[in-house]
């Protein structure tokens, strides 16, 4: 098995890529990612993958450009 060249040693749960709704301030979509903002499609559920592709497609129409931010941990 080959190593994934896009994986990093940073905990992907430490960051998220957030797409803010352009029309509802309280709405948005967030996805776990690495420190460079790369989302590992292999760890997303089918629904999350679908939402991710939808958000990317609707940038500028329904969602803002994604924001890389640290995950809030409790």
N, C-alpha and C positions, 0 to 999 in steps of 0.2 A: 504494500500500500504506500502511495506517495504522500508526502506531507503537503498540506494546503499552503501555498506561498502567501496567501492573504491573511492567514491567521497570525495573531500576535500573541505575546506572552501576557498581555494585559487582560485582566478579567473582563469579558465582554459585558457582563452584567453591571459593570461600573459606569457604563455610559449608555445613553440612549439617543436615538435620532428622532427628533420630534417635529412633526408636521402640524402647524397650527392652522385651524380653520380660519378662513378669511371673513367668514360671516357670523360666527358664534365664538366669542372669546373663550368660553368655557369648553369648547370642543377641540379635539385634535387627536392625532394618532402618534404613538411612540413605539419604537422598536429597539431592542437591545442591539448594541453595536460595540465595536472596539474604539480605541482612542482616536483612530483616524476616520471614524464615521462609517466604517464598512459593516454592513449587516450580513450575518451568516445565515443564508437562506435555509441551510440544513437544520438549524435549530428552531425555525419558525413552524408553527402549525400551518395547515393549508389555509385556514381563514386569515391568519396573520400575514402570510405571503400574499394573498389576494388583496388585503387591505394596503400592504406596502406598495404593491404595484399600482393600485388605484391612486394612492396618495401621490406617488411620483408622477403619474400621468396627469393628475389634476393640479399640479403646481401652477400657480398663477390664476387659476380659475376657481378652485375651492380651497386650496391649501397654499400656505406660504412656502418659501424655500425652507428646507429642513434645518433645524438648529441642533448642533451637537451639544449635549449637556450631560453633566454627571448625574447618575441615578441617585435619587433620594433614598437613602437607606434609613430604616428605623431601628 
